């Protein structure tokens, strides 16, 4: 069975963010991930994870002005200094959290951008990724890039698996990897099993959610029972991040996961690892 990590940005929203570590551990998770914890001191986040014996397996770099529509700085010409500062901050947090993976969001392309402007954005993205990987390598962190659908993030630069892997191959950096979110991939291009098989060796993290709606993965058009079996069959040993919006209560919504595992008689906890 795959190893599942609770995404604290999406799950356990019934309680304040710092309390979600305890809720995840209580539910049986042994690992967590989250997008932006930068409103809190790195030491406080690390203390919560340690107190509940949780491994932090993925965080995002600061995305810029998220409320203002920015979805990452990596492809924004003229914002290179801001990007470098965001990577420095992210790596400081990653070190404190002992987190080995850092998702660097690509950013959005302005509506109506011509071919020259789009090419400029791609070139900026490549240069900034190279910088991020150099800095991350100094502290043993892998930089992740993730194709994201434009229905949720209009104008997002990176949308297809082939695009991400082409950049990875072009840069040839050993600590650059791709995270494959089955939710985004299904919306953009489908054919999930074939695409995972094709690029498995270079997929460093997987995320899941139901399509449509981004709710629990047992509802919708994706056959996750088949995909989980495939991950086992192919020997995928990475984490699977539960990055979905519970329909109602997070714990009640974990029924899909309880069906995959046996309850531990010693602790009464669900060993989601």
ABEGO torsion letter per residue (X at the ends): XBBBBBBAAABGAABBAAAAAAAAAAAGBABBBBBBAAABBAAAAAAAAAAAGBBBABBBBBAEBAAAGBBEAAABBGAAAAAAAAAAAAAAAAAAAGBABBBBBAEBBBBGBBAAAAAAAAAAAAAAAAAAAAAAAAAGBBBBBBBBBAAABBGBABABAAAAAAAAAAAGBAABBBBBBAAAAAAAAEGAAAAAAAAAAABABBBBBBOBGGBBAABEABBAAAAAAAAAAAGBABBBBBBBBBABBAAAAAAAAAAABBBBAAAGBBBBX
